[in-house]
Amino acid sequence: MSGVTKAQTIEEKQYLVRFNADTESHLHVLDHDTCLSKCPDKICTIFCPAEVYKWEDIRMHVGYEGCHECGSCRIGCPHENIKWVYPKGGHGIVFRLG
């Protein structure tokens, strides 16, 4: 073995990435009423690996700063209620080689 310790838990693996967040979100919930009335399971809060989507009271909150840019939300929302675009150039996830 080379003596290099590899990340074992998801928390350790997420430490290997950094985020250069823009001041504006690249993720948008198009209609919060759709989340409230048509989506009882709030499925985006389950399938997003970065836990970007959080349901609070009557509104979906989007913590875009930690987005892994996997695109799960743009294809996973059963109501096509999430607009996902790549962050502006120079922003978003930055992978650290380790």
JOCOR-V544411 format. One record per residue. N is the residue number from 1. RES is the residue in three letters. OMEGA is omega in whole degrees, -180 to 180 (999 if undefined). Layout:
# JOCOR-V544411
n: {N & N}
res: {RES & RES}
omega: {OMEGA & OMEGA}
This chain:
# JOCOR-V544411
n: {1 & 2 & 3 & 4 & 5 & 6 & 7 & 8 & 9 & 10 & 11 & 12 & 13 & 14 & 15 & 16 & 17 & 18 & 19 & 20 & 21 & 22 & 23 & 24 & 25 & 26 & 27 & 28 & 29 & 30 & 31 & 32 & 33 & 34 & 35 & 36 & 37 & 38 & 39 & 40 & 41 & 42 & 43 & 44 & 45 & 46 & 47 & 48 & 49 & 50 & 51 & 52 & 53 & 54 & 55 & 56 & 57 & 58 & 59 & 60 & 61 & 62 & 63 & 64 & 65 & 66 & 67 & 68 & 69 & 70 & 71 & 72 & 73 & 74 & 75 & 76 & 77 & 78 & 79 & 80 & 81 & 82 & 83 & 84 & 85 & 86 & 87 & 88 & 89 & 90 & 91 & 92 & 93 & 94 & 95 & 96 & 97 & 98}
res: {MET & SER & GLY & VAL & THR & LYS & ALA & GLN & THR & ILE & GLU & GLU & LYS & GLN & TYR & LEU & VAL & ARG & PHE & ASN & ALA & ASP & THR & GLU & SER & HIS & LEU & HIS & VAL & LEU & ASP & HIS & ASP & THR & CYS & LEU & SER & LYS & CYS & PRO & ASP & LYS & ILE & CYS & THR & ILE & PHE & CYS & PRO & ALA & GLU & VAL & TYR & LYS & TRP & GLU & ASP & ILE & ARG & MET & HIS & VAL & GLY & TYR & GLU & GLY & CYS & HIS & GLU & CYS & GLY & SER & CYS & ARG & ILE & GLY & CYS & PRO & HIS & GLU & ASN & ILE & LYS & TRP & VAL & TYR & PRO & LYS & GLY & GLY & HIS & GLY & ILE & VAL & PHE & ARG & LEU & GLY}
omega: {-174 & 180 & 178 & 178 & 178 & 178 & -177 & -179 & 178 & 179 & 178 & 179 & 179 & 176 & -179 & 178 & 176 & -179 & 174 & -172 & 173 & 177 & 178 & -179 & 173 & 178 & -178 & 169 & -173 & -178 & -179 & 178 & 176 & 177 & -177 & -171 & -174 & -174 & -176 & -177 & -179 & -170 & 180 & 178 & -179 & -173 & 180 & -178 & -179 & -178 & -179 & -174 & 180 & 177 & 179 & 179 & -177 & -174 & 176 & 176 & -176 & 177 & -173 & -175 & -179 & -178 & 179 & 179 & -180 & 179 & -180 & -175 & -178 & 178 & -174 & -179 & -177 & -179 & -177 & -174 & 179 & 175 & -179 & 174 & 176 & 175 & 177 & -180 & 179 & -180 & 177 & -175 & 178 & -179 & 178 & 178 & -175 & 999}
